[in-house]
Amino acid sequence: MNPVLLLVSEDAGTRRHMTDELASRFARDYAIEVHASTAAALQRLQAADSTSAPVAMVLADADLRPADSIGFLERVRQLVPTASRILLLGRGVGAVSGVMRAMALGHVDSPLAKPTGPRDEDFFGALTEYLADWAWLTRPVVDAVKIVGSGRTPAVRAMVDLLRRHEVPTGVYAPGSDEGRRILARAGPDARLPVVEVLDGPPMSEPSLVDLADQLGSVVDVGTDGYDLVIVGAGPAGLGAAVFAASEGLRTLVVEQEAIGGQAGTSSMIRNYLGFPRGVTGRRLAGHGARQAIRFGASFHLMRSAVALRRADGLCVRLSSGVDVAARSVLLACGVSYRRLGVPALEALIGAGVFYGAAMGEAPAVEGLDAFVVGAGNSAGQAALHLARYAARVTMVVRAPDLHRSMSAYLVRQITAHDRVDVLVRTDVVDGRGDGHLEQLTLRDNATGDLRHVAAAGLFILIGAEPRTDWLDDDIERDDRGFIRTGAEVSPARWPLQRPPAAFETSTPRVFAAGDVRAGSVKRVAAAAGEGAVTVPMIHKVLRPHGASS
C-alpha cells in the first residue's frame, strides 16, 4: 500500500484543484485521500490500525476556518505524530491569525501558499523536502545495506546509527526471516552474527564500523604528497572550513572518527539556522555541507581518528590506522563528547536502551513506550521533540531549576506546549536496570532527596561537553577543562613567533581551532560553521609566504 497524502478542505473547488495538483506530482508513489471536513478526517485517522497505509502528510485548508484547521493539525500530531502537517493558505496571505503562534508551539510544521498555476516549484519543493524527511524516519523501500542479527544488540544498533547518519538506507533482518536465511546461506556455515550485505556484495561476518566505512567507499587514499589543510572533525566547524578552503584552492583533507556532522548531525530539526525557514535536520545540513565540500575538491577520510599531532619537519597528523598525513596547516574541529553519567548499571546497557547523544535512528524502537532525555541544551530539546513523535511519553530530566538558562526560547516554547513531553527539574538519574535491555530508571529529586523508580525503554544522555583533546600533547595550550585556547587567549610565554597568533590560531603556529572544542566558543551550530569558515582567510595569510599548492 502506498503511503497517504491526506487533504482536508470544506471548499469543493479547493478539493478539486488540490487533488489535481497533488496527483500531478505524487500519484505514482502516494495515495491521495480527500475529506470535506476535519471531523471526517479525524474519524479516518482514529480508525487506522497496523494494517492501514501509513499517513505521510496531512494538508489542511486554512481559508475558511483557520482556528479549526490549526486545532485539527494539533490533533493530527497526537494521532499520527510522524506525519508532516501542512497548513494551506490562500495566495498572498502573509499570516493568518494564530498561524505564527501555532508554528512557534510546534502545532504546525509549515504554512504554505496553495499553488495557483502550473509548475509551482516552491510549493512542491517544500512538500518534497517534508516527504523526504518522512521517508528517512520510516523504513526505506530498498535497503542498500542489510544486517542480519538482533536489532537490540549494541553492535547492530551502532551500525544502524552510523549508516542512517550517512543517509544509507538500512534494514535489519532476523536470522529466521526469509531475507535473513538468504543472506546467511550466502555467508556460509561459519558466519557469525551480525552478518552484513552491502549493495548485494559478499556478506561480511561480524564487520567492524571501519569495515563498513571501507565497504561503502567512505575512506580515501590519503597519499604521501601532503595537504595544505588537514581538518580534524567533520562537524559544522570542520565542514564550514572544508567548503571555504577547498573552494579557494587549498588541498583539503577532513578526518572524522564517526559520522559526518558530529553531534549536530544527530539533531532532528534545527530551526534557527540562517537560510532554512522551515528548519533543517542535522543529517540534511551535514550531508549538504559534505557534498558541497567534495564538489570543490575536499577529501573525506571517515571512521579514522587523529591520535597524534607532531611538529618535526612541518606538521604531521597520525591517524588511528597508523598512517601519517603531512599538512602545511591543521584545523582542530574535533568537537566535544557528552559527559558520562557515571552510573555503572546504565553504562553496562549502552547500546541496549541507553545512548549518549540523540541516536535518532533509535526513535522507532521506543514507539508506544516511555523514553527519557537527560540534558537541558538545544540538542536535548531537539531529541525530546523528535522522540515524542514515537514514544508514548518523553520525560526530560534536568538538573537545573528550568530550561531557560541553557536552551533557545523557541525550543522551550515547543516543549512546554507539547502534550507528550514532561520536564522534571532539579532531578538526576542515579540508577537503572534491565535484563539485556533498559527496563527501569531510578530518579532522585535533588530538592527533597526522594527516589522513585520509573519504567523506561530508552535513555538518551546529552549532558555537558568534554572536549576531544586528550590525544593532543602539551604543545597545544588548553584551559582547565581541556578546551583549546586561541588568539589573544594564548599565553605569551607559549607563543614562539614574533607575530601574534591569529584569532583562531593555537599556541602552535599554523594549527587552528574552531567550533565547540575552542575555549570561549558559542555552542551553536551556526556559530561553529561560521568559525570554521573564518579560519580560512587566517590560514591563507599564514601560508601565503610559502604559496599554497594548486
N, C-alpha and C positions, 0 to 999 in steps of 0.2 A: 504493500500500500504506500502510495506517495504521501509525504508529509503535507500538512494542510496550511493554506493561507486563508484565514477566516476574516471576512469583511462584514461589517455591520453598518447599515445606514437606513434611516427611515425614508429617505427620498428615493423613489423608483428610478429617476433619471441618473442619480449618482450611482446607484447599484449597477445599472446597465453600463454606464461609462467606465466605472472602475473595474467591473468584471472583464470588459473588453481589454482594458489596458493591462491588467494583470495577466490575462490569458495570453496576450501577445508576446509576453516575455517568459512566463513561468509555467505555462500549461503542461509542457512536456514532463517536468520534474515535480510539480506540486499540484495537489488537488485544490481547487478554489471553491470555497463554501461561502455562501452569501446569506445573510439574515437581515430581516427588516426591522428587528428590534433587539435591544440589549437583553431583554428578558428571554427571547428565543435563543440567543447566542449563549447566554449563561446556562440555560437548560441543556443545551447540547454539550457544553463543556463539563457540566456536572455529571452527565450520563456517560461520559467517556470512561473506558476501562483499559486494561492492559492490552486488549486485542484491537483497540481503536488506532487509527492512524495518528501519529504524533502531530500536534499543532505547533508549527514553526513560528508563525507570526499572526498577530491579531491587529487588524486595522479598523479603527472606529471613526466614523464621520462626526466632526465637531460642529458642523454648520448649524444644526437645528438646536441641539441642547448640549452645549459644551460641558456643563457640570455633570450631566448624566454620562456623557462619553468618558470623562475623566474618572468618575466613580466606577464605571464599568471596567476600565482598564486596570484600576487598582484591584478590583475583584479578580480579574484575569491573573494578576500576579499571584494571588493566593491559590487559584485553581491550577494554573499551568505556569509555574514560576520560570521555566526555561524559555517560554515563548517571548519573542520580541513584541513590544506594544507600541503601535504607531498611531498617533492622533492626526487625522486628516483635516487639514484646514483649507478654506477657500483661497484661491489665488489672490495675493495682495493683502491678505490678513496678516498683520505683523505679530499680533499676540491676542489670543482670546483670554477673557478674564479667567484667571486661575491657572492658565497653562504654565506660566513661568514657575509658579509655586509647585505645581504638580511635578515638573521636571526636577526642581530642587529637592523634592522629597522622594524622588525615585518612583513616583506612581506612573510616569510615562517615560518610555525610552527616548522618543523623539517626536516632535510635531513636524509634519511635512505638508507642504502645499500640494494639493491634488494636481495631477498633470492636466493641462488644458490643451495640449496639442501633441503632434507626433514627436517621437524621439526626445522625450523629456528626460535627458540623461542624469540630471541632478536627482530627480525623484528615484529613478530606477537604480542609479548608483548607490544611493543611500539604502534602499531595500536590499540590494545585493550584499552590501557590507554586513548588514544585520543577519542575513541568511548565512553568510559565510561563517560568522561567529557562532550562530546556532549549530551549523553543521559540525564545527570543531568541538562543541560541547557534547554532541551526541556521537553515537558510534558511526565511524566512516563507512561509506558504501563499499569501498575497496581498500583492503589492508595492504599497504606497502611492506609492512613488517608483521609477521605472525609469530606470536610467542606461545609455546605450549608449556603449560605449568599452572600452578595455582596463583590466581590473581591476588591472593592475600599475602604471599611471601615477600619479604623485603627486596630480594633480588629482582623479582618481576616488577614490583611497584617502582623500583628505581629505574628500570629500563623504560617502563611506560612513561614516567615523568620526563625522562631525558628526551625520548622520541617525540612526545607531544610538544615539548618546548621548542623542538626543532621543526614543528609542523609536519611530522611524518605520520600519516595515518597508520594506526597500530591496533591490532586485535589480539586478545588473549583467549586461548582455547584450552579447554580441559583435555587431559590426555585421552579420556574416553570418548571425546566428541569425534564426529566423522573427520573434521579437518585435522584435529589433533592426531588421530591414528594415521592419517595420510602422511603428515609431516614426520612422525616418529618412524614410520616404515622407511621413509627416505633416509632418515638419520642413521638407521642401523640399530642392532640389538644392544650395542654398548653405549648408546647415547644416554646422557644424564640430564635431568631436568634442571633448569629450563632449557628447552631447545628452541632456537630462533631461526626462522627462514626470512631472508631479506630479498624482496623482489624475485621470488621463485628461484633464488640461488641455492647452493647446497646448504642444508641445515647445519647450524653451529650448536655444539653441545656445551652448555654452561659458559656462554661467552661473557667476557667482562664488558664493562661500558666502553673501554678503549677499543675492544674488538668490534663492537657495534659501530663506533665512530669511524674506524678504519673501513669497515664494510660499506658504509654509507658515503664514503669519499669525503669525510669531514676533516681529513688531515692532508696537508700539503708537504711536499719535499722542501724543507727549509733551505737546502742547498748550502754552499760554502762561501758564496760571494758576500754575504752580509747584507744588512738593511740600513737605510737612512734612519728608520724609526722602528723600534720594536715596542709594541703596546702590550702590557701585561694586564689582561682583563677585557672582556667584551661586554661590559655593562654600558649604560648610557654614556659615561665619560669616555670609555675606550672607543665606542662606536662613533661618538662625535668627533674624536680626534682622527679616527681612521678615515672618515669621509673627507675631512678637510685636508689631511696630509696627503692622501692618495690623489685627490683632485688637484693638488698643487705640485705634483710631480715627485713627491718623496716615496721612495721604495719602502712600503709599509707592511709589517707583519703583525697580526694580532694573535696572541696566545691566550687561550681560555681553558681553564681546568674543568669547567662544567658545560653549561649551555649558553648560547648567545643571549644576551640581555641581562645576565646577572640576576639579582633579586628583582629588579624592575620587570624582567621578562616573565615573572610569575604573577604579576598584577592582573587581576581580572578586568579592570577598567580604570584607566587614568583619564579623568575628566578635566583636569586643569592644565593640560599640555597645549601650548600655543599651536593653532592651526588645525585642531581636531574638535570642532564644536560639538560633535556628537559623542566625543570621548574616543579613546583608542585602547585596546587591550595591550598589555605589556608584550605579549607574544607578537602581535602585529607590528608594534612600534620597533621592537628589536629586529624582527625579520626584515622590515623595510630598511632599517639602518644598515644591516649587514649587506643586503643586496645592493644598496647604493654604494657602499664602500667597495664591494667587489667589482662593480661596474667601472669604478675609477681605477682599479688595478690593485687594491689591497688584497693580501692573502690572509687566510684564517687557518690556524692550527689548533684544533679543538681536542678536548679531553687530555690535554697535556698541561701540567702546571709548571710555573717557574720555581726552581728550587734554590737558585743562587744567582747573584749579580756580581761579576768580577770586573775589576779595573786593572788590567795589565797593559797590553798594547791596545788601547781603546776600550770599549765596553763589550761585555760578553754576558749573555743570559743563558744559563744552563737550564735545560728542561728536564722534567721527570723521566723522559725517555733516554736520558744520558747525552742528548745532542746539545752542543754548544752553538749558540746563534750570535754572530758578531753584529754589533749595532753601533752606529755613529751617535745615536741618541736613544733614550729609553723613556717611556711614559709609564709610570706606575698607576694603573687604574684598576687595581685588584679588588677594590670594594671592601665590604665588611661581611662578616658572618653573624648569624643570630646567636646571641648568648645562650649557652646551655642552661637548661632548667635545673640540672643538678639533682634530679630525683632518680635514684638507681632503678626503681621498678619501672619507671617510664622510659629511661634510657634503654632498657632491655627490650622495649616494644617499638623502637624506632623502625619505621617502615611497615609496621603492623598496627596501624591506627594512630601512631604518634609520628609527627612530621615537624621538622624545622623548616620554616618557610611556608609559603602559601600552598605548594603542591597542588596546583589547580586540577591536575588530572585525577586527583583523589575525590573530587566533589561528588561524582555519581555514586561512589561507594558508601556515602552516608545518606543516601536518599531515604526519606521517611524516618531517619534516626536523629539522635542528638549529637551535635558537634560543638566543640569548644575552641575558642581562639584566645591565646594568651598574647597580650600586647595592646598598645594604645596609639600606635603610629598609623600613618596612612596605609601602609602595607597590611596591617592588621585589619583596618576598617574595610579595605577593598576585599580582603579574603572573607570576612564575615558576610558581606553582602553577596558575594559570589556563592558561598556555601549555602546561603539562605534560599537559593534557587532549587536546592535539592533537599536539604535537611528539614526535618520536622521543626527543629528549633536550633538556633545558634546562640551560644552564650559567649560574650566577650568577658574575659577575666582580666581585670585591670587593677594594678597595684595603686595607682593614683586615685585621688578623690573624684576625678571626672576625666572626660576625653579632651576637653577644650585646649589644654595646655600643650598637647603633642599631636593633634590631628587637625587637618584642614576643616574649616567650618562646613563646607558642602557635604563632607562625609559624615560629620556629626549630625547634621540635619537628617540625612537619609537613614542613618542607623536609628536615631531617636524615633523616626516615623515608621520604621519597618515593624510589621506585626510578628515577624518570626525571629527577630534579633533582640536579645536581652543583654544588658550590661551590668556586670557585678563589679562595683568599685571597691577599693581597699580590700582586695581579695587576692589570694595566692593559690596556686595548685601545689599541694605538698605531697601527694602520694597518688597511686593508682594501681590497678591490677588488671589482669586479663590472662586467659589461657590461650596463648599463641596470638592473641589479638586484643587490643584495648577493649575493656568492658566497663570499667568504673574509674572515676576520679575522686580524690579527696580534696575538698576546698576548705581553706581557712579564712574566716572573716578576721582581718587584721585589726579591726576596731574592738572586737569582743573576744577574739581567740577561739570562737566556736568552730568546730569541724563539722562538715557534712559530706555524705557520700552521694554521688550522682552517677547515673548511667551515662556512658559516653561511648560513641562509636568512632569518634575521631577527635584528635587533639592537634591543633596547629599552633606552633610556638613561633612568635615573631616579636622577640623582646631584645632590646638593647642593640648594640652594634660593636663587634670586636673586629678591628682591622686585620686584614690578612697580610700581616707584615712580619710574621715570625721567621720567614725564610731569608729576610734581609740581614746583613751584618751591621755593625755599629757605625759604618761609614755613612749610613743614611740616618740622619737625626730624626728622632721621634719624640713625641710628648710622653707624659707618664702613663697614658692609656694606649700607646702604641701607634697613634696617628702620626702621619709624616708631616714634619714642619717644612714649609716652603717660603721662598721670598724673604720678606722682612722678618719672618719668624725664625729664620735660620740663625743660630748663634754665630757671631762674627768669628769666634775662635775656631769654628768648624768649617769656615769657608776658605778655600785655598787660593782663590784668584784675586787679582786687583779689582776687576769689575764686580759690581754687586750681583747677587743671584737674580734671575728673572722672577717675576711674580709667583710662578708655579714651579720654579726650579728648586730642587732639594739641596742638601748640603754637599752633594756630589755633582760637579758640573756636568751638564748635558743629560742629567737624569731628572725628570719632571714627575710631578704627582698631580692627579686631578680626581675629582669626584669624592665619594664618601670616605676614601682612605686618607684624604688630605685633612690635616688639622685645621679646624675652622670652617670647613665646607658646610654649605646648606644642604641638608639631607632631603633633597627633592630631585625628581627625575630630570626636570628641565634644567635645573642648576648644574647637575652633573654633566649633562650633554653640552651645556654652554662652556663649562670649564674645560672639557676635553677639546672643544673647538678652539678656544682662545689660546691654548698652549701651542698650537701650530705656528702662528707668527713668531712666538718666542723661540721655538725650535729652529725655525728658518734663520732667525737672527744669529743664534749661537753657532749654527752650521755654516753660515754664509762665507766666512773666511776660507773655508775648505771646499766649498762648492758641493751642492747636492748631486747625487747621481741621477741619471735620467731614468 
